[in-house]
Amino acid sequence: MSVAPRVVVVHRHSERDELVAEQGTWGQAEFVQKRRGISLSSVKKRHDMLSGAVQAVSTGIPREWRRGTVERADLPRFLFEPEDVVVVVGQDGLVANTAKYLDGQPVIGIDPDPGRNMGVLVRHSPNDFESLLARVGAGRARFEARTMVSAATDDGESLLALNEVYLGHSEHQSARYLLSTPEGEQEHHSSSGLLVGSGTGATGWMLSIARQRARQVTLPGPTDPELGWFVREAWPGPTTGADLTEGLLPDGTELTVRIEGESLVVFGDGIEADRLALGWGQTVRIRAAERHLRLVV
């Protein structure tokens, strides 16, 4: 007898949940904010929409299927199974937070608040979920293979990210390192850090940096295998340069970073708590990952 498929619903606490955790009760939270002249009606509305979306997804799972639920903070401790169907209910960033823990499982992004989220990764409404799940179960779903980013150290540690990886100082001081490109160029840097991102990340942090550059920078598309990279605020000092600060990383190539300072870290998708600590002389290699996000479209 075969094991029934499992749907895993990923969500995060709402702003209302966080306020209640801080203030003790919703009434107390409303009282505190009212004294500041702030209404929490929009916070309650978003909470209700998120709760309604999670309920709609739960109702749409076939009775004979298995089901699981995981909150964002518990993702590092949750064990996904190879045959899971993963349903992310929330903002685009929650898909990125989930992607690093997956290995080929299909992901359905559900937008509980259309018009507020960009809908790059959470493209579907709760009402679409049941038909989408049926297509996945029947093998008729269409997918986008989203490129991910890999950072690996010379002592065997590694991490994955969907949007981007950031290498810099743990306390946001100047990061010192030697950057080497696939073309054989090298430059010693003292900077605010190095950002390497995918085509998915090109709609977020990487896009904001590209817009600040004096010359137009071509960014990868959502499913392109290339990565984009930027050095932030490189300082042209006596022993450091500011010429090698941006580019595209072709598929199958990598950036090499040799650490020349203390307290440097690398983390992915803005999650600083899940990071690799880097020490003097250590080498980090950053490239497109072999693993992809399978996004149901």
N, C-alpha and C positions, 0 to 999 in steps of 0.2 A: 504494500500500500504506500503510495507516494505521499510525501508531506505536503500539506496545503501551503500555497504561497503566503508570504507575509508582507503586509503593508506597514511601513514605519513612518509615523507622522512626526515631523520635526517642527517645533515652534519655540518661541521665546516668551518670557514674561512681558506683559504689557506695561505701559507707563503707569496704569492704574494699580497693577500688582506691586510695582516698585514703590509707589507712593504709600500704599497700605502697609507694606513691609517697613517703611521708614516711620510712618506716623501712628501705626497701630490699627486704625480704622479708617474707612473711607470718609466718614463724617468728620473726623479730626483733620484729615487731609484737606477737605473742602473748607473747613473753618480757617485753617492756617493760610491757605491761598486766597481766601476771600478777604482776609485782613490786608493782603498785599494788592488787592484790587484785581485779582486774577480769577477767571472762571475756569473750572475744570470740565465744562460740558464737552469740549472737543476731546479731552482725554477719555472720558467715559464713552463717547461715541466710538472712538477707535478701539477701545477695549471690547465693546459689544460686537463690533464688526469682526474682530479677530476671533472672539469666542464663537460667533456664528459660523465663521468659515471653518474652524476646527470641528465644530459639531456637524456641519454639512459633509465634510470629508469623512468623518467617522461613520455617519449614516450611510454613505455611499460605498463602504467596503462590504463586499459580499459576506454573508453570515458564515459561510464555510471557510473563509480565509482567516489566517492568523493575523494578529495586529500587535503593533508596539508603538509606544510614544516616548519621545525623548526631548527634553528641554535643552536649549543651547548650551547652558553651563555644564551639562552632563555628557556632551558629545565625546570628549576624550575618553570617557569610561564606558561608552556604549559599544557593544559588539554587533556590528552589522553582519548579516549573513549574505553569501554570494548571490542568492536568488531573491533578495529583498527588492521590493518596489518602494522607493523613498519619496515621500510627499512632504515638501517644505512649504509651510503656511506662514507667510510673513513678508519681509522685505528682501530685495535682491541680495543684500549682504549676508542673509542667513543661508542662502544657497552656497555662497563662497565659504562660509564657516563650516558647512557640512561636507563640501566636496573633498577636502583633504583626508577624510576618514573613509572614503568610498573607493571601490575598485571595480568600476564597470556597471554598478547597479543603475537602473534607470531612475531619473529624478524628474518628478512633476512639480513645477513651481506654481503655487496658488497665491494669488494676490487678494488679500482680504480688504484692501482699501484702494480700489482703482482710482487713478488720478492723483494720488498722493505719492505712490511708489513709481519709479521709472518703468518698471515692468520689463527690464532687460532679461532677467532670469525667471521671475515669477510672472508668467505671461497669461495665466489662465484664471478664470473666475471659479469660485466654489461650485457653481452650477455645472461647470464643464467636467468636473472631476470624475464622475461616474463613467461617462463615455470614454474619457482618456484612459482610465484604468482598464476598461474592457478592451481597448485597443492594445494596451501593453500586454495584457493577459493572453490575447489572441495572436500576438506577434505581428500586429499591423501598425504599431506606432511608428512615427517618424522621429528621428533623433538628430540633434546637433552634437558633434564631438568637439567640446570646448578644450582648447589647449590649456595646460596647467604648467606651473613653474616649479622647478626642483632646485634646491640648494643643498649641497653635500659637502661635508668637511673631510679633511684628510685622515681623520681618525674614525670614520665610518658613520657619523651621525648625519641625518638628513631630515628635511621637511618638505612638504608640498604646499602650494597655494594656487588658488584659482585666479585671483586678480593680480597680485604682485608679491614679491618678497622684498623686504627692506633690510639693508645692512647698515648699521650705524652704532653710535655710542649708546650705552644703556641709559645714560642720564642726559642724552641730547647735547653733549659737548662735541667738540670736533673729533671726527673719526679719521684715523691715519691708517693708510693701507697702500699697497701697490696694485694698480689695476692693469690687467693684461687682456687684450682683445683677441679674437680669432685671427685677425689680420697681422698679429705680431707687434702691435703698438703697445707701449707701456707708459704709465705715468704714475708718479707718487702723488697721492692726494691727502689733503687735510680738508675735510668737507663735512657737510651736515648729513651725509649718508648717501648710499647708492640704492636706487629703486630699479627693479627689473620686473616688467609686467607683461601679461598676455593681452590678446585682443579683447578679452572680457574686461581686464583692468584698464584698457584704453578708454573706457567710458567713465572712469572715476578719477582716482588720484593721479594716474599717469597723464590723463588728459589735462588736468589743471596745471601740471608742470609744463606740458608741451605748449600751452597757451601763453606761458610767461617767457618763453624763449624768443630771442631776437629773430631767429630764422624759423621758417615753417618746418616742423618735424613730422615725417610720415609715421603714423602709428599702425600697428597690425590690426587686421579685422578680427571679428569674433572667433572664427574658426581657422585663422591663419596659423601655421606652425611657427612663424617667427615670433620673437619677443622684442619689446622695446626696452631701452635702458636709459637712465638719466642719473647724473651725479648732481646732488643738490649743493649749491653754494660752495663750489670748490674755491679754495684760497690760493692765489698765485704767490707763494712765498719763495724764500731762497732755495728750498729743497723740494718744494711741491709745485705742481702745475695746475692749470685750469683750461687746458685745451681739449683734453680727451674726456668729454662730459656728456655725450649722448650718442645714440645710434640704434640700429636694428641688429638683432642677433639671429642670423639665419638658422634654419632647422638643422640640427645635428652638430651645432657648434656651441661654445660655452665662453662665458666670461670667467676669468680666474682672478681671485682677490687674495693677496697675501697680507695678513694682518700685521700692522706695524705700530700698534698701540694697545692699551689695556682697556678692559671693560666694554669690548664691542660685542654686539649680538646680531643675530639674524632671525627675523620672524616673518610670518606670512599673513596677508589679509587683515592687517591691523590688530592681530591678537598677540600682544606683547607677552602675555603670560605663557604662551606656548612658543618658546624660543630656544635657539642654540647659543650657548655662551662661547665666545671666541677669544683666544689668547695670542700673545706675541708669536709670530712666525707661522701660525696656523694658516692653512690654505682652504678657501671656499670656492667651489665650482658651481656656477649657476647656469642652468640651461632649461630648455623645454623638457618637461617630464614625459616619460613613456606612457604614463597613465593619463586618461582624458575623462572629463565629465560627460556623461551621456544624458543630455537634456532633452526631455520630451517636448517637441514642438507641435 
